[in-house]
Amino acid sequence: MTIQIYGIPNCDTVKKARKWLDANGIAYAFHDYKKEGVDAGKLESWSDAVGWEVLLNKRGTTFRKLCDEDKADIDRAKAVRLMVEHPSMIKRPVAEHSGGVLVGFREDEWQAAL
């Protein structure tokens, strides 16, 4: 299975992950979810694997700019809806590999998984 990386190309963390993959000779395909989007089914699948709380980036500017109503009472369904509407709110990168899903880039975690 080819590793599928999801993210935004100009994100520093995505750049680090891609550089690490290249340096380690690990083939991957890249999906720019800012341009190509991410469907609810994919987000549901990732949520099953790692939890929606891990996927939803509450620290970013996009989340902070939401109205108070959108930020309140977030559950899985609301989180998925918000991430579909605002892909920038998905933590990055997300890596799908034969053993599961990785969110964010921590070299030791990626080394162990890949």
N, C-alpha and C positions, 0 to 999 in steps of 0.2 A: 504494500500500500504506500502510495506517495503521501507524504505529509502535506496537509493543506493548512496554510497559514492565512488567517483573516486579520485584517487591520487596516491602517491608514499609512500609506508609504512615507509620509513626512514625519510620523511619530518617532521620537527618539528611541523609545523602547522597542518598537517594531524594527527600526534600523539595527539596533544591537542584536536582536534575535536573528534577523536575516544574515547579518555579518557572521554571527556564531555558526549558523547552519552552513554557510558557505565555507568558513574556515575548517569545519569538521567534515566537509564533503557529503553533507546530507541533502539529498534532493527534496525539493518542495515545490508546491504550486502556491501562488499568492492570489488572494481575493481581496480587492480593495472595497470594503463595504461602505465606504463613503460614496463611491461612484456606482457600485453594483448593488448595494443594499444587502440586507440579510432578512430572510423571511422568518415569520413567526415559528414555523416548524423547526428550523435550524436552532433558533434561540430556545425553544422548548427542549430540544435534544441536549443542548449544552447545559440547560438548567437541570435536567435529569442527572447529568454526569457530575456537575460541580456545584449546583445550587445557583439560583438567580441572584442571590446576595453577592456572590463572587463576581458575577458578570456585570452587574450594574455599577458603573463608576459614579459614585456620589460626590467625589472630590473635584470633578472636572467643571469647567466653566459652563458647559451645556446644561448640566444638572442644576447648578446654582442659579442659572437664568430662568428656570421653570417657575411658573406661578406657584404660590403656596399650596393651592388645591392639588396640583399635579405631584408635588413633593410629599403630600400627606397620605397616610394610610396605604403605603405601597405593599402590595402582595405580588405573587408570581405573575398573575395575569396582567396587572397594571405595569409591572416592570417590563414584561415582554412587549407590551404595546408601546411603552415609552422608548424602548431600544429599537423597535422597528421604525418608529417615527423619527428618532434621533440616533442614528448609528454611532455618533460620537460618544454616546453614553455607555457603549460597550467597552469594558476594559480590554486592553490590547497588549500584545497580540493574543489571539486565540489560535491554538494549534490542535488540529485533529490528527491523531496518529493511531496506529493499530492497537495501542494499549489504552487509548482513551482521549481525554481532552486536557490540555494545559492552558491556563489563563495567566497572562502576564509573563514576564521573562525573568526567571531566576536560573542562572547558569547551572547550578548544582542539580536543580530539579529537572531541567532539560537533559542534562548529561545522563542522569539516572534513567529517564524515561525513553530517550532516543538512542 
